[in-house]
Amino acid sequence: QVQLVESGGGLVQPGGSLRLSCAASGSFFSISRVGWFRQAPGKQREMVALMPSDGKTNYLDSVKGRFTISRDNAKKTVALQMNSLKPEDTAVYYCYVADTLRTYWGQGTQVTVSS
């Protein structure tokens, strides 16, 4: 019923930028938070940015000042603007939405930072 679809991933050189988008479809009861997570090969999934509906946005320390999360409730989209990308940002990025009933995840989009 509920589906999240990410787009915007790809290959970029160090220092470059990418903008990820997440389009939601289906019915949500009441969204409590949205966010982005990532998982690099051989590593644990980690929170990149989390935007609660009733609190301040939290970012992974290593991306503070470089990444910005945003949401458009009318269009049902969540975006992640990524600037000054580094090789260590290489990972599969996942969109995350939580409502009062459960959490939802996108299928993931690959981001590769390499020269």
Secondary structure, 3 states (H helix, E strand, C coil): CCEEEEECCEEECCCCCEEEEEEEECCCCCEEEEEEEEECCCCCCEEEEEEECCCCCEECHHHCCCEEEEEECCCCEEEEEECCCCHHHCEEEEEEEEECCCEEECCCEEEEECC
